[in-house]
Amino acid sequence: MELFVHDSPADVAARTASLIAESIADKSGPFSLGLAGGSSPKPTYDRLREIDVAWQGVHAWLGDERWVPHDSDRSNGRMASDSLFSHVSASLVRPDYGDDPEAAASAYEQELGEIEAMAGRHDIVILGLGDDGHTASLFPGSAALAESDRKYVANRIPETGEIRLTATYPLLHEAARVIFIVTGRSKAEALEASLAGETPAGKVGQGRATVEWHVDRDAASLLS
C-alpha cells in the first residue's frame, strides 16, 4: 500500500489521470479499466478527456452501479459516460437494468470475466471512499463483504435497503493495480480508519493488487 498526499483535489485529478494514461500507453493489447462512481473520480475523468490516450484497446467497466435505469441521474455509468466515455473510443460495458438484480450481477460478472481473460488481469480499478468507509458498494454490515467466490454480486445496503451491484474482494484482490481517489475533509476519519485496515475499503489491500491511495490535504488532515 502506498499513500500519496496532493495539495488539492485538482492535483489529485491531474496525477491520477496521468497515471491512468501512462499505464494505457505502456501496455500493448487489451486494457481493463474499472471505474468508480461518486463525485471524487469525476475530475479525473474530466482530465482524461484532455489527454491523448489510445482508447481503442480500453475496456472500461463499473466497480459498482446503483440499481437504476441507465439514464438516471444517480447512475454511475451515466456519470462515467457523460464525463468521458461518450467522448472517446473506449468501450464502456454497463450492467443491464431490468427485473432481477441478481441475474444482472451474474451476467455482468461473466462479461467482466471475458474482459479479464483478454487483458490477463484487470489492469487498473479506480475506487472511491465513503464517509462510512465503504468502497464500490461494499458497505459496512452488508452481505457482500463475506463473499469469497463470486466476483460481482447484487448487494443490499443495510442502512437504506437500496440494492446495488458491486465488485467483491475476490475481484479487487486479484486486480493488478487499485487507485483510490479521496478528497475532502469529510473523508478524513474514514481515510484514517481505512489505512488502519478497519473499514471495507481498508481490506482491499489484503490481496495481490498493488494499492495506491491518492488523497488531498483535507482528506489527510488526521494522519500523523
Residue, then its C-alpha position, 0 to 999 in steps of 0.5 A: m500500500e502506498l499513500f500519496v498526499h496532493d495539495s488539492p483535489a485538482d492535483v489529485a485529478a491531474r496525477t491520477a489521470s496521468l497515471i491512468a494514461e501512462s499505464i494505457a500507453d505502456k501496455s500493448g493489447p487489451f486494457s481493463l479499466g474499472l471505474a468508480g462512481g461518486s463525485s471524487p473520480k469525476p475530475t479525473y475523468d474530466r482530465l482524461r478527456e484532455i489527454d491523448v490516450a489510445w482508447q481503442g484497446v480500453h475496456a472500461w467497466l463499473g466497480d459498482e452501479r446503483w440499481v437504476p435505469h441507465d439514464s438516471d441521474r444517480s447512475n454511475g455509468r451515466m456519470a462515467s459516460d457523460s464525463l468521458f466515455s461518450h467522448v472517446s473510443a473506449s468501450l464502456v460495458r454497463p450492467d443491464y437494468g431490468d427485473d432481477p438484480e441478481a441475474a444482472a450481477s451474474a451476467y455482468e460478472q461473466e462479461l467482466g470475466e471475458i474482459e479479464a481473460m483478454a487483458g490477463r488481469h484487470d489492469i487498473v480499478i479506480l475506487g472511491l471512499g465513503d464517509d462510512g468507509h465503504t468502497a464500490s458498494l461494499f458497505p459496512g454490515s452488508a452481505a457482500l463483504a463475506e463473499s469469497d467466490r463470486k466476483y460481482v454480486a447484487n448487494r443490499i445496503p443495510e442502512t437504506g435497503e437500496i440494492r446495488l451491484t458491486a465488485t467483491y474482494p475476490l475481484l479487487h484482490e486479484a486486480a493488478r493495480v487499485i487507485f483510490i481517489v479521496t478528497g475532502r475533509s469529510k473523508a478524513e476519519a474514514l481515510e484514517a480508519s481505512l489505512a488502519g485496515e478497519t473499514p471495507a475499503g481498508k481490506v482491499g489491500q489484503g490481496r495481490a493488487t498493488v494499492e495506491w491511495h491518492v488523497d488531498r490535504d483535507a482528506a489527510s488532515l488526521l494522519s500523523 
